[in-house]
């Protein structure tokens, strides 16, 4: 649970990507995209402090995501900090 099927030009049939988020509950519940995705079963909600082995996307990140990160996301997934 907690992922999406992604279609790309390079892979036939697509690829399943694991998605997760740490929700700090600081946004409007009705307008929060992360919570909506969780309700739809597309993203897994992690407990604060729970470890994640894949790509982590944060508003305080210092570098951008690039094609070089593709293998990490494909193998371990991506997690966002929703604050």
Z-matrix of the N, CA and C atoms (Angstrom, degrees):
N
C 1 1.446
C 2 1.511 1 109.39
N 3 1.316 2 115.51 1 149.75
C 4 1.449 3 120.05 2 178.66
C 5 1.506 4 112.50 3 86.85
N 6 1.313 5 116.45 4 72.85
C 7 1.448 6 120.12 5 177.81
C 8 1.511 7 110.85 6 -178.02
N 9 1.320 8 115.93 7 171.32
C 10 1.451 9 121.02 8 179.53
C 11 1.513 10 110.25 9 -133.73
N 12 1.322 11 115.67 10 154.98
C 13 1.459 12 122.37 11 175.02
C 14 1.520 13 107.16 12 -91.61
N 15 1.318 14 117.43 13 123.10
C 16 1.460 15 122.15 14 -176.71
C 17 1.516 16 109.01 15 -112.94
N 18 1.326 17 115.75 16 128.58
C 19 1.460 18 121.37 17 175.99
C 20 1.525 19 108.61 18 -95.30
N 21 1.314 20 116.42 19 139.55
C 22 1.464 21 120.12 20 175.83
C 23 1.517 22 108.77 21 -140.26
N 24 1.308 23 115.60 22 162.32
C 25 1.458 24 120.56 23 179.94
C 26 1.525 25 111.32 24 -66.47
N 27 1.325 26 117.09 25 -26.37
C 28 1.460 27 121.69 26 -174.45
C 29 1.520 28 113.85 27 -86.89
N 30 1.330 29 117.58 28 -19.72
C 31 1.466 30 118.75 29 -177.31
C 32 1.522 31 110.14 30 -124.41
N 33 1.298 32 116.61 31 128.61
C 34 1.455 33 121.42 32 176.23
C 35 1.520 34 108.46 33 -81.60
N 36 1.309 35 116.32 34 137.17
C 37 1.459 36 120.21 35 178.28
C 38 1.516 37 113.54 36 84.64
N 39 1.306 38 118.49 37 -9.05
C 40 1.450 39 121.54 38 176.54
C 41 1.514 40 114.56 39 81.86
N 42 1.312 41 114.69 40 -177.59
C 43 1.457 42 121.85 41 -176.84
C 44 1.519 43 108.14 42 -141.99
N 45 1.329 44 117.42 43 138.52
C 46 1.457 45 122.76 44 178.74
C 47 1.522 46 108.50 45 -86.37
N 48 1.325 47 117.46 46 127.05
C 49 1.466 48 122.10 47 179.15
C 50 1.526 49 108.67 48 -116.36
N 51 1.329 50 116.05 49 126.29
C 52 1.462 51 121.47 50 177.43
C 53 1.537 52 109.08 51 -74.53
N 54 1.326 53 116.11 52 132.59
C 55 1.455 54 121.84 53 178.33
C 56 1.523 55 109.87 54 -125.61
N 57 1.326 56 115.69 55 143.10
C 58 1.464 57 121.07 56 177.92
C 59 1.519 58 109.19 57 -148.67
N 60 1.330 59 116.01 58 167.71
C 61 1.464 60 120.13 59 176.70
C 62 1.524 61 110.13 60 -151.90
N 63 1.304 62 113.01 61 149.82
C 64 1.463 63 120.86 62 167.80
C 65 1.521 64 104.97 63 -100.50
N 66 1.318 65 117.60 64 117.70
C 67 1.462 66 121.88 65 -177.57
C 68 1.524 67 108.89 66 -103.08
N 69 1.323 68 115.84 67 113.68
C 70 1.461 69 120.86 68 179.41
C 71 1.533 70 111.70 69 -88.66
N 72 1.339 71 117.17 70 -1.40
C 73 1.460 72 121.28 71 174.05
C 74 1.514 73 115.01 72 65.39
N 75 1.323 74 117.83 73 30.65
C 76 1.454 75 120.22 74 -176.97
C 77 1.525 76 113.10 75 -100.32
N 78 1.329 77 117.31 76 4.39
C 79 1.468 78 119.21 77 -178.23
C 80 1.528 79 110.13 78 -114.61
N 81 1.332 80 115.49 79 173.76
C 82 1.458 81 122.42 80 178.52
C 83 1.529 82 109.04 81 -68.68
N 84 1.315 83 117.43 82 120.31
C 85 1.465 84 123.02 83 -175.57
C 86 1.530 85 111.69 84 -57.28
N 87 1.321 86 117.49 85 -39.85
C 88 1.462 87 121.00 86 -176.85
C 89 1.529 88 112.90 87 -73.13
N 90 1.323 89 118.05 88 -22.70
C 91 1.463 90 121.38 89 -176.98
C 92 1.526 91 113.34 90 -107.26
N 93 1.317 92 118.07 91 0.52
C 94 1.463 93 122.59 92 -174.64
C 95 1.532 94 110.96 93 -77.81
N 96 1.330 95 116.95 94 115.86
C 97 1.457 96 122.09 95 -179.80
C 98 1.527 97 111.14 96 -65.90
N 99 1.330 98 117.59 97 -39.41
C 100 1.456 99 121.16 98 179.64
C 101 1.520 100 112.40 99 -60.35
N 102 1.314 101 116.83 100 -44.75
C 103 1.470 102 120.40 101 179.09
C 104 1.528 103 111.26 102 -67.14
N 105 1.336 104 116.05 103 -36.17
C 106 1.465 105 119.45 104 177.35
C 107 1.529 106 110.18 105 -63.81
N 108 1.333 107 116.65 106 -43.76
C 109 1.461 108 120.55 107 178.11
C 110 1.532 109 110.66 108 -63.14
N 111 1.335 110 117.09 109 -36.17
C 112 1.467 111 120.70 110 177.71
C 113 1.526 112 110.87 111 -65.62
N 114 1.335 113 117.25 112 -43.07
C 115 1.465 114 120.74 113 177.89
C 116 1.527 115 111.44 114 -61.49
N 117 1.337 116 116.77 115 -32.98
C 118 1.463 117 121.76 116 -179.51
C 119 1.525 118 112.20 117 -83.12
N 120 1.334 119 117.13 118 -4.66
C 121 1.458 120 121.35 119 178.54
C 122 1.526 121 113.86 120 79.48
N 123 1.334 122 117.41 121 19.12
C 124 1.460 123 121.56 122 -178.34
C 125 1.524 124 113.51 123 -91.76
N 126 1.324 125 116.28 124 -18.50
C 127 1.462 126 120.59 125 -175.93
C 128 1.519 127 108.94 126 -139.53
N 129 1.308 128 116.26 127 145.75
C 130 1.470 129 121.94 128 -179.49
C 131 1.528 130 108.87 129 -96.54
N 132 1.306 131 117.08 130 135.80
C 133 1.456 132 121.82 131 178.59
C 134 1.531 133 108.67 132 -91.52
N 135 1.324 134 117.27 133 121.47
C 136 1.458 135 122.20 134 179.37
C 137 1.524 136 110.13 135 -96.16
N 138 1.314 137 116.56 136 149.27
C 139 1.463 138 120.97 137 173.72
C 140 1.517 139 108.87 138 -74.31
N 141 1.327 140 115.71 139 148.28
C 142 1.463 141 120.54 140 178.30
C 143 1.530 142 107.96 141 -59.61
N 144 1.330 143 116.37 142 128.07
C 145 1.456 144 121.48 143 -178.64
C 146 1.516 145 113.78 144 94.77
N 147 1.340 146 117.00 145 -12.01
C 148 1.466 147 120.44 146 178.98
C 149 1.526 148 109.45 147 -70.70
N 150 1.329 149 116.86 148 139.19
C 151 1.463 150 121.72 149 -176.26
C 152 1.521 151 111.65 150 -77.03
N 153 1.339 152 115.13 151 153.48
C 154 1.460 153 123.02 152 175.93
C 155 1.520 154 107.91 153 -141.00
N 156 1.319 155 117.95 154 130.49
C 157 1.460 156 121.92 155 -174.97
C 158 1.510 157 115.56 156 -91.20
N 159 1.324 158 117.97 157 -7.85
C 160 1.460 159 120.56 158 -175.66
C 161 1.512 160 113.26 159 -100.09
N 162 1.322 161 114.88 160 -155.85
C 163 1.463 162 123.23 161 179.84
C 164 1.523 163 109.08 162 -70.03
N 165 1.323 164 116.21 163 136.34
C 166 1.465 165 121.26 164 177.35
C 167 1.518 166 108.25 165 -117.69
N 168 1.334 167 115.63 166 124.58
C 169 1.456 168 122.39 167 178.94
C 170 1.524 169 108.47 168 -105.22
N 171 1.316 170 115.77 169 122.54
C 172 1.454 171 121.18 170 -175.84
C 173 1.523 172 109.63 171 -133.28
N 174 1.338 173 117.72 172 147.64
C 175 1.457 174 119.42 173 175.32
C 176 1.536 175 112.06 174 -64.30
N 177 1.320 176 117.11 175 -16.15
C 178 1.467 177 120.90 176 179.66
C 179 1.530 178 112.31 177 -101.05
N 180 1.344 179 117.08 178 11.05
C 181 1.462 180 121.72 179 -178.87
C 182 1.525 181 112.15 180 -59.16
N 183 1.323 182 115.90 181 148.60
C 184 1.467 183 121.20 182 -177.65
C 185 1.522 184 113.40 183 -103.28
N 186 1.328 185 117.29 184 -13.06
C 187 1.459 186 119.94 185 179.51
C 188 1.524 187 109.61 186 -132.56
N 189 1.322 188 115.81 187 163.62
C 190 1.455 189 120.59 188 -178.07
C 191 1.526 190 110.67 189 -97.31
N 192 1.313 191 115.41 190 160.22
C 193 1.456 192 121.54 191 176.30
C 194 1.527 193 107.54 192 -80.16
N 195 1.329 194 116.17 193 137.35
C 196 1.463 195 120.07 194 -179.50
C 197 1.525 196 110.26 195 -134.65
N 198 1.304 197 115.92 196 176.54
C 199 1.470 198 120.70 197 177.37
C 200 1.529 199 111.77 198 -61.15
N 201 1.306 200 117.02 199 -25.28
C 202 1.469 201 120.95 200 178.67
C 203 1.533 202 111.52 201 -64.96
N 204 1.320 203 117.18 202 -21.20
C 205 1.467 204 122.20 203 179.83
C 206 1.523 205 112.74 204 -86.94
N 207 1.316 206 117.29 205 -2.02
C 208 1.462 207 122.29 206 -174.76
C 209 1.531 208 112.91 207 -55.92
N 210 1.326 209 117.54 208 -44.91
C 211 1.471 210 120.43 209 -178.08
C 212 1.525 211 112.31 210 -64.92
N 213 1.324 212 116.78 211 -37.33
C 214 1.469 213 120.67 212 178.33
C 215 1.523 214 110.28 213 -64.35
N 216 1.329 215 116.41 214 -46.95
C 217 1.467 216 120.58 215 -179.40
C 218 1.526 217 110.41 216 -65.90
N 219 1.332 218 117.33 217 -40.01
C 220 1.463 219 120.39 218 179.88
C 221 1.525 220 111.48 219 -64.21
N 222 1.326 221 117.34 220 -39.24
C 223 1.461 222 121.00 221 -177.25
C 224 1.526 223 113.10 222 -82.70
N 225 1.325 224 117.39 223 -44.29
C 226 1.467 225 121.21 224 -171.25
C 227 1.522 226 114.63 225 -111.74
N 228 1.341 227 118.65 226 -19.13
C 229 1.450 228 121.47 227 179.51
C 230 1.518 229 112.75 228 95.04
N 231 1.334 230 114.43 229 -173.30
C 232 1.464 231 121.32 230 -178.76
C 233 1.524 232 109.51 231 -133.42
N 234 1.317 233 114.66 232 145.60
C 235 1.458 234 121.62 233 -179.32
C 236 1.525 235 108.89 234 -132.04
N 237 1.327 236 117.13 235 140.48
C 238 1.463 237 120.66 236 179.43
C 239 1.521 238 110.24 237 -114.76
N 240 1.313 239 114.81 238 151.94
C 241 1.462 240 121.56 239 172.05
C 242 1.521 241 105.53 240 -97.59
N 243 1.317 242 117.45 241 110.30
C 244 1.466 243 122.90 242 -178.34
C 245 1.508 244 108.68 243 -99.95
N 246 1.328 245 115.51 244 104.05
C 247 1.466 246 118.66 245 -179.17
C 248 1.504 247 111.48 246 -127.27
